[in-house]
Every structure is written in structure tokens, then in C-alpha cells.
């Protein structure tokens, strides 16, 4: 009877924890991170050993880039369970982000913890893809004097390739791009497209072409992506490249009209930027009246510096 009574006492606490966690996740989905933080802080104060709530509170801090709060909560989790790869991954990730905000001297003290946490996570879970991605980026971005290593970065890219071909190819593309070997980067991004073909795969190759100032290849790749994924956002990207590089202006204009016609908030780039790109296109053509019409539409939506500067340019035509 005594044990049954104790179980009954625990049930409401368990239900409360589950309800709070579900509420927090819904708030995350709607980007209400501050509200989620308040609810979770109160819940953790009542249930200080609830790992799910502590992890969510760490996540709430992380979403808001409050790295000290995230570190504090993820550190609690690591102490509670040293055998959780995910806890070590999140703890190392938060410390890594903190290192980017502080002085180089303070960052040096944090980098050791980041490496230890990521290495521990990788050892604990041989299939943990996210931590291997983090290792690829960490070792490529760190200066050699504090442990940066092309060789180690490639080691984790190879591990990724064994777990997921597409992640491995993307990681190697990233390494070669970072190492200023664009031809090899292009080769591996193309391999990622062949194997996976996700929006991310196409976007990586497009970004590389834009970085290397190859707008025609960028547009061709975006068109291939659009054939497969049918995203309205791609119309804006094609229009942007056309406007930036003064190429294929007719195609760029048509794509921007399509983007404006089909625009929804889910497309990401505000519609005023499409107006701005059209103003650029008509400026390239020497059509002052049309260029002024579109830049005024952009400014009516948002008073942004690039729009104001472009209007000055149009008025001087």
C-alpha cells in the first residue's frame, strides 16, 4: 500500500513535467524563446533533477544566444549523466559559441573544454552525425597554434562519409572550400547533389559559385534545384544573381515577378528585396522611370540603406 501511495504521488509531478516540456517545445516552434525560458526556469526550480526540463532550459538559453545560461544547464546534465553523447555535444557547442564572443585569451581557456566535450560525445556515440560536423568545422576554423588541423577535420569528414554519404561529401566540400580549393569543393558538392539532392546540397554549390564569381553556373544550378524542389524562394535567388552581375536580365526580371506574385512569409526574403532587385535590373537597362518606380516600392515597405543609396543612384541617371 505504501509503495502504491508513493507512485500516486509521483504521477502528478510526471504529468506536470510532460506538460511543461510540450508547452516549451510549442513555444520554441513559434520562436517565443523568452517565454519558454520563464516557464522552464520555474519548472526546474520545482523539479531540479528533471533532465528533460534542464535540457530544454539550456536550449531556451541557446536559442537566445545566452551562452552562460546554456553552459550552466548543459554542465548540470553532463554531471548527472557522463555517458550521454548528446549532453556532451550540447555542452561543448555552447562553450564554443561563448568562445566566439570573448577575448582571444579567454577563448583559449574554453577551446580545451570544447574539444574534450566533442571528443567525449564522439567516443560515446559512433553514429552521432552532429558532433562530427562540429568537429569538422572546429578543426578547420581554429588556428594551428591552438589545435586547428586540416588532417583532423578530414578524419571526421571521413567518419561522416561512413555514416552518411551526403554528409561526408558536404563536409569535404566545406573543407576544400575553406582551404581555398574551389575545384575540389565543387566536385564534392556535386557528389552530394547526386547522392542526396536536398535543397541544402544545391544551396552549398550555388554559394560556392557566387563566391567564386561564376554567376552563370550559379543560375544553372539554381534552375536545376527548382526543377526538383519547386521553391518560390529560388525565383528570388535567380533574380538576385542576375541583378548583381548584370546578366540574363530578362530571366531575372521574370523570376522576380514570379516571386512577388507567389510570395508568402515562408519564402524568407521580404518582398521589398525583390522590388529592389527589379530596380537594379532596370537601372542596368538604363530605364530610369521603371527603376525609380521599383525602388520607391521597396522604400515604401522598408527604409533600408541599400534602397536609399540605390534611389540616389537612379536619380543621378
Buried (B, 14 or more C-beta within 10 A) or exposed (E): EEEEEEEEEEEEEEEBBEEBBEBBEEBBEEEBBEBBBEBBBEBBEEBEEBBBBBBBBBBBBBBBEBBEBBBBBBBBBBEEEEEBBBBBBBBBBBBBBBBEEEEEEEBBEBBEBBBBBBBBBBEBBEEBBBBBBBBBBBBBEBEEEEBBEEEBBBBBBBBBBEBBBBBBBBBBBBBBBBBEEBEBBBBBBBBBBEBBBBBEBBBBBBBBBBEBEBBEBBBBBBEBBBEEEEBBBBBBBBBBBBBBBBBBBEBBBBBBBBBBEEBEEEBEBBBBBBBBBBBBBBBBBEBBEBBBBBBBBBBEBBEBEEBEEBBEBBEEE
